[in-house]
Amino acid sequence: MTQHKHSDDMIEDLVKVTCGEQASSRERHVYREALRSLVRLAKAEQMYEMRADVRVLTTPADAILH
């Protein structure tokens, strides 16, 4: 069972609003995949920042001072 994501709904809305009815199915597909790639990139950046924050919070204080 796959989980339906809120970002999928937002992407579909953006594709409909931006491309409209005049766009071909290929154009809509390319735009949709570009938006999905941006979502994946944002998630990866967020995870990287969270890991960096955890690393700072879990580093002993004496290691930070030296």
Helices and strands as residue ranges (DSSP letters): H 6-19, H 25-58, H 61-65
